[in-house]
């Protein structure tokens, strides 16, 4: 279900933006319009939707229009043309009162440079939005204290902002946004001012919080690794226009054009692609009660030298057996159950390749892939891992 839906959104900066709109409609480029009129097209005919509970990342280089776009979503930038639907209401049509309520109750923003009040304490900063909403002092305090604990700042309530590190300041900014319990959180390059180690911690913090809160998040970044780590889907902006929208995995595997190829060329694929993205679904599976001769025939027909032993009732993996094992079973009149191996390695479908590589070094068999119900759904070879990283 779409929480946000953007249709043909255009934002032009200048004295007469409506007059320039016809040039956009004619297909003139941003550069051509600027040379001719001196006015800047921030974004041009942008279309996308954000699902409820999704982390939607808008990625682009400096000047691509990403900050212009996110500021349109709470009308800090008033669009020149287009529509923005939130819960199927076009917020561009809101009057002042409706817009004020929208900003107070439904949407919150976390800024790059924290946007905190230096003269207030940590908890006073977090309480600010609740105070604006008219909550009592006791309610504000209780909610803010609980929110600070959620972002890892328990015990820092009465410190001054000047006493905090950059990472801690950003946690306060996040807590202030969360305290109002908004349905939508806009995050405009919130971690770009932090050093790499703190930034990595904030990534983990946000992923952990989102797994519990399931907020609808629109996240802006210029960092492709950050985008692909955090985003359920990613929109790539170039010169105010969206070039591609897809999951990180799909963008890596199927870039829309040469621009996207160059953008993701240096991405660390081992930290983006997961087991389910590289596994092979086809596999020879049979129960442990199958006759070894029949199992050999199945392996020979498929031109593979091993099979997976599956519990028929549950589809759960019980072991693995090679064609040599099966030949020995026929010769010695033994069963598959007697000769199957239980020292195989298995991973969940959401495990990243980086972790699987280490596992692959410690096994002589293909790695089994399991779903949330621990059912066998595919296999990964060492060669598959190497190919995925190229």
C-alpha positions in Angstrom: 0.0 0.0 0.0 1.4 3.4 -1.0 1.9 5.9 1.8 3.3 8.6 -0.5 2.6 9.0 -4.2 4.4 11.7 -6.2 3.1 12.6 -9.7 4.9 14.7 -12.3 6.5 16.8 -9.6 8.5 19.8 -10.8 10.2 22.6 -8.8 11.7 25.6 -10.5 13.7 28.3 -8.6 13.5 31.8 -10.0 11.2 34.9 -10.4 8.8 33.4 -12.9 8.7 29.6 -12.4 5.3 29.1 -14.0 6.5 30.7 -17.3 9.5 28.3 -17.4 7.2 25.3 -16.9 6.3 25.2 -20.6 10.0 24.8 -21.4 10.1 21.8 -19.1 7.1 20.4 -20.8 8.8 20.8 -24.2 11.6 18.6 -23.0 14.3 21.3 -22.6 17.2 20.2 -20.3 18.0 21.9 -17.0 21.2 23.3 -18.5 19.3 24.8 -21.6 16.7 26.4 -19.4 19.3 27.9 -17.1 21.3 29.3 -20.0 18.2 30.8 -21.6 16.4 32.1 -18.5 18.8 32.1 -15.6 16.2 30.1 -13.6 17.0 26.7 -12.1 15.0 23.5 -12.5 15.5 21.7 -9.2 13.5 18.6 -10.1 11.6 17.8 -13.3 8.5 15.6 -13.7 9.4 13.3 -10.9 7.2 10.2 -10.3 7.5 7.6 -7.5 5.6 6.0 -4.7 6.7 4.9 -1.2 5.1 2.0 0.4 3.9 2.1 4.0 6.7 1.0 6.4 9.3 1.2 3.6 12.7 2.8 3.8 12.9 4.6 0.4 16.3 6.1 -0.4 16.8 9.0 -2.9 20.4 8.9 -4.0 22.3 11.4 -6.2 25.4 13.5 -6.6 25.6 17.1 -5.3 23.2 19.2 -7.4 21.1 16.3 -8.5 18.0 17.7 -6.8 17.6 15.2 -4.0 17.4 17.8 -1.2 15.0 19.9 -3.3 12.8 16.8 -3.7 12.7 15.8 0.0 11.8 19.4 1.0 8.8 19.2 -1.4 7.4 16.3 0.6 6.7 18.5 3.6 6.2 21.6 1.5 9.2 23.4 2.8 9.7 23.8 -1.0 6.4 24.6 -2.7 6.3 22.6 -6.0 5.9 24.5 -9.2 3.7 21.7 -10.7 2.6 18.2 -9.9 0.9 16.4 -7.0 2.0 14.8 -3.7 -0.4 12.3 -2.2 -0.1 11.2 1.4 -2.7 8.6 2.3 -4.4 9.6 -1.0 -4.7 13.3 0.0 -3.0 15.8 -2.2 -1.1 17.8 0.4 -0.3 20.6 -2.1 -4.0 21.5 -1.8 -3.8 21.9 2.0 -4.6 25.3 3.6 -2.4 26.7 6.3 -4.2 24.9 9.1 -4.2 21.6 7.4 -0.5 21.9 6.6 0.3 22.8 10.2 -1.5 19.7 11.4 0.2 17.6 8.8 3.7 18.7 9.9 2.8 18.4 13.6 1.2 14.9 13.5 2.1 13.0 10.4 5.6 13.9 9.2 8.9 14.7 10.8 12.3 15.6 9.5 15.9 14.9 10.5 18.4 17.3 9.2 22.1 16.9 8.2 23.4 19.4 10.6 21.2 18.3 13.5 19.1 21.5 13.8 19.2 21.4 17.6 18.7 24.2 20.1 22.1 24.7 21.7 20.7 26.6 24.7 18.5 23.6 25.6 19.3 20.3 27.3 19.0 17.0 25.4 15.6 16.2 26.8 14.3 19.7 26.2 15.3 19.4 22.6 13.4 16.1 22.3 10.4 17.6 24.1 10.1 20.6 21.7 7.7 19.1 19.2 5.5 17.7 22.0 5.4 21.1 23.7 4.2 22.6 20.4 1.5 20.0 20.3 0.3 21.0 23.8 1.2 18.0 25.8 1.6 18.4 29.6 5.1 18.7 31.1 4.8 15.2 32.6 3.7 13.6 29.3 6.5 15.3 27.4 9.1 14.2 29.8 7.9 10.5 29.9 7.7 10.2 26.1 11.1 12.0 25.6 12.9 9.9 28.2 11.6 6.7 26.6 12.5 7.9 23.1 16.1 8.8 24.2 16.5 5.3 25.7 15.4 3.8 22.3 18.2 5.7 20.5 20.8 4.8 23.1 21.0 8.0 25.0 19.7 6.9 28.4 21.4 8.9 31.1 22.1 11.9 28.8 18.8 13.7 29.3 20.2 16.7 31.2 23.4 17.3 29.3 23.8 20.4 27.1 24.0 19.9 23.3 27.5 21.4 23.3 28.7 18.5 25.5 27.7 15.8 22.9 29.7 14.2 20.1 28.4 14.5 16.5 26.9 11.0 16.6 25.1 11.8 19.8 23.7 15.0 18.5 22.3 13.1 15.5 20.7 10.6 17.9 19.0 13.6 19.6 17.8 14.8 16.3 16.4 11.4 15.5 14.8 11.1 19.0 13.1 14.5 18.5 11.6 13.3 15.3 10.5 10.0 16.8 9.0 11.5 19.9 6.1 12.9 18.0 5.4 9.4 16.7 5.1 10.5 13.1 3.9 8.1 10.4 6.6 9.5 8.0 10.2 10.5 8.7 12.2 12.5 6.2 16.0 12.2 6.6 18.1 14.7 4.6 21.7 13.3 4.6 21.5 12.9 8.3 24.8 11.0 8.7 27.0 12.7 6.1 28.7 15.0 8.7 29.8 12.0 10.9 33.1 10.2 10.8 32.9 6.7 9.2 32.9 4.6 12.4 30.1 6.7 14.0 28.2 6.7 10.7 28.4 2.9 10.6 27.0 2.8 14.1 24.1 5.1 13.1 23.3 2.8 10.2 23.0 -0.1 12.5 20.9 1.9 14.9 18.5 3.1 12.2 18.1 -0.5 10.8 17.4 -1.8 14.3 14.9 0.9 15.1 13.2 0.5 11.8 12.8 -3.2 12.3 10.8 -2.4 15.4 9.0 0.8 14.4 8.1 0.1 10.7 7.9 3.8 9.9 7.7 5.1 6.4 11.2 6.7 5.8 12.4 8.8 2.9 16.2 9.0 3.2 18.5 11.2 1.2 22.2 10.4 0.5 25.0 10.9 -2.0 26.7 7.7 -0.8 25.9 4.6 -2.8 27.0 2.2 -0.1 24.8 3.9 2.5 21.9 3.9 0.1 22.2 0.3 -0.7 22.7 -0.7 2.9 19.6 1.2 4.2 17.1 1.2 1.4 14.4 -1.3 0.7 14.3 0.5 -2.7 16.5 3.2 -4.1 15.7 6.0 -6.5 18.7 7.5 -8.4 18.5 11.2 -9.4 20.5 12.9 -12.1 19.9 16.5 -13.1 16.6 16.7 -11.3 15.2 13.6 -13.0 14.8 10.0 -11.7 17.0 7.6 -13.7 16.1 4.3 -12.0 14.0 3.1 -9.1 14.5 -0.5 -7.8 15.8 -2.6 -5.0 19.6 -2.4 -4.4 20.1 -5.9 -5.7 18.2 -5.2 -8.9 20.1 -2.0 -9.6 23.4 -3.8 -9.2 22.3 -6.7 -11.4 20.3 -4.7 -14.0 21.5 -1.0 -14.2 19.2 1.0 -16.4 22.0 2.8 -18.4 25.7 3.6 -18.4 25.2 6.3 -15.8 23.9 3.8 -13.3 26.7 1.3 -14.2 29.3 3.9 -13.4 27.5 4.9 -10.2 27.5 1.4 -8.8 30.8 0.3 -10.3 32.8 0.6 -7.1 30.0 -0.7 -4.8 31.0 -3.5 -2.3 28.7 -6.1 -3.7 29.5 -8.5 -0.9 27.8 -6.2 1.5 24.7 -5.7 -0.7 23.9 -9.0 -2.3 22.3 -11.7 -0.1 22.1 -15.5 -0.3 18.7 -15.3 -2.1 20.2 -13.0 -4.8 22.9 -15.5 -5.8 21.5 -18.9 -5.0 20.4 -21.5 -7.6 16.9 -22.7 -6.9 17.1 -25.9 -8.9 18.5 -28.8 -7.0 18.2 -32.5 -6.9 16.2 -33.3 -3.7 14.9 -36.6 -2.4 13.9 -38.3 0.8 16.2 -40.6 2.7 14.0 -43.6 2.0 14.7 -43.4 -1.7 16.6 -46.4 -3.2 20.2 -45.4 -3.9 20.1 -46.8 -7.5 17.2 -44.4 -8.3 19.0 -41.5 -6.6 22.1 -42.2 -8.8 19.9 -42.1 -11.9 18.4 -38.7 -10.8 21.9 -37.2 -10.3 23.2 -38.6 -13.6 20.3 -37.2 -15.6 20.8 -33.7 -14.0 24.6 -34.0 -14.5 25.4 -33.2 -10.8 27.4 -35.2 -8.3 25.4 -34.6 -5.1 21.8 -34.5 -3.9 20.0 -32.9 -0.9 18.1 -35.0 1.5 14.8 -33.4 2.4 12.1 -34.3 4.9 9.1 -34.6 2.7 6.5 -33.4 5.2 8.3 -30.2 6.1 10.7 -29.5 3.2 13.5 -29.2 5.8 17.0 -30.2 5.0 18.3 -33.4 6.7 21.6 -34.0 4.9 23.6 -34.1 1.7 24.9 -37.1 -0.3 27.4 -37.5 -3.2 27.1 -39.8 -6.2 30.1 -41.7 -4.8 28.3 -42.2 -1.5 25.3 -43.6 -3.4 27.5 -46.0 -5.4 29.0 -47.2 -2.1 25.5 -47.6 -0.7 24.5 -49.8 -3.7 27.7 -51.9 -3.4 27.4 -52.4 0.4 23.6 -52.6 0.4 23.2 -49.6 2.7 20.5 -46.9 2.8 20.8 -43.2 2.0 20.2 -42.4 5.6 23.2 -44.5 6.7 25.6 -42.6 4.3 24.3 -39.1 4.1 26.3 -36.3 5.5 25.1 -33.9 8.2 28.2 -31.7 8.2 26.8 -29.4 5.5 26.6 -25.6 5.9 23.3 -23.7 5.7 22.5 -20.0 5.7 19.4 -17.9 5.9 18.3 -16.3 2.6 19.0 -12.8 4.0 22.6 -13.4 4.9 25.1 -11.2 3.0 27.7 -12.7 0.6 30.5 -11.3 2.8 29.5 -13.7 5.5 28.9 -16.6 3.1 32.4 -16.3 1.7 33.9 -17.2 5.1 31.5 -20.1 5.4 32.3 -21.4 1.9 36.0 -21.7 2.8 35.1 -24.2 5.6 33.0 -26.7 3.6 33.5 -29.1 0.7 29.8 -29.1 -0.2 27.5 -26.5 -1.7 25.9 -24.2 0.9 22.2 -24.7 1.5 19.9 -21.7 1.7 16.9 -21.7 4.0 13.8 -19.5 4.3 12.2 -18.1 7.4 10.6 -21.5 8.1 13.9 -23.2 7.9 12.8 -24.8 4.6 15.4 -25.6 1.9 15.0 -23.2 -1.0 18.3 -23.2 -2.9 22.1 -23.8 -3.0 25.2 -21.8 -3.5 28.5 -22.9 -4.9 31.9 -21.2 -4.4 32.0 -20.4 -8.1 28.6 -18.7 -7.8 30.0 -16.4 -5.1 33.0 -15.4 -7.2 30.8 -14.7 -10.2 28.5 -12.5 -8.1 31.4 -10.4 -7.0 32.7 -9.6 -10.5 
